[in-house]
Amino acid sequence: MKYLIFFCSFLLFSNLFSSQQKDYKLNITNKDECNKIIFERIIWDSLYYNMKIPKLIYKNHKYISQGKIDFPQAFKIYSEDCNENYGIYILHQRENTINLKSTKSLFPQADEDLKNILNNFEIEKDKIYKNISNDVKSNNNIFPSEKKIYYDQAIRNNEDKRDSLIYEYTKKNKDPYLIIWYLIYKIENDWYYSSWYKKIFDSLPNDTKRSFTGKRLSNKIQTLEKIQTGEKFPFETIIKNYNFKNSNKKYTLIDFWFSHCGPCLGDFPKYKEVYTQYKDKGLEIIGISTDQTKNVDDWKKVIKEKNLSWLHFLDENGTETKKYNINAFPTTFLLNSEGIIIKKNISPEELESFLEKNL
């Protein structure tokens, strides 16, 4: 009897799995008549994909492909001949007909509501950066430090507005596959994470979230949530044996850097001033280097030559750092005495201003 139950269960599982695998057909025509159409993943690795990149065959003035797929997957299309980027397209479990043409849209398949959200964000972003450029020009090509906080806030407000609108859009159950790939694109290509992303993901349909791709994205979001404001700093394996509670320091600055990072090295003189002034009043600085194995000696040399007297740890080759999408340097976190993140990407000047008021 138990063998019969096992056999029936196996058949049920097999049917469920096979039902997920559906045929797709892809037909691409190009109105620009650009040859050498390239079809590739939107991120460099296959983390969110469980299929190979479709092979395109040129036939009857079309690029065609067919196969099986168990979840809609995203690919970017461009032409080598015309140096034209046609945007990101979702390959569905059906016949897909794509008529390529020049576009400024990141997702040409999106409806007008989503395109308007994304376009309005880009327009506002361009305005902000134009104002920054004008301020730099009027200040002898030097960025006015007193306006950094203002512009940082303007950029964040614009991003928050976009993401809140996408959240409302997603709640209407519109284009769930496009939205999940939008989140992947933003997280993996822009090295940017917003607290809205989890809300957007949670509002997606369950079958989308439970897909192979959805589970991978869910794991990534859970990881990135650990380095948001209000969370306990998670790099215990790197800053070994350091106990925030026993350090008697009210604030700790975590600085991610590497030995050949110009902006990182440029911040050190100011950090040395701030550290000298506040280390006995409750400030600690911890440097975490992501230097490659071949540059470990350079890391040690920089610490010695620049007399960086605070604590230093090495995340060799950035193994742990990459898991948290920390790919831009320097990246900083300000922690309280409990090791809780209270500020992110704080500059040396902002740190000094904060400590003047709080120490």
GIZIUR-V304968 format. One record per helix or strand of 3 or more residues. SS is the DSSP state (hx for helix, st for strand). FROM is the first residue (numbers start at 1). LEN is the number of residues. If there is no record, write none. Layout:
SS,FROM,LEN
SS,FROM,LEN
//
This chain:
hx,2,19
st,22,9
st,37,5
st,57,3
st,62,8
st,73,7
st,84,8
st,95,6
hx,112,27
hx,145,27
hx,176,14
hx,196,7
hx,206,4
hx,212,14
hx,245,3
st,251,7
hx,262,17
st,283,7
hx,293,13
st,311,4
hx,316,8
st,331,5
st,340,5
hx,348,11
//
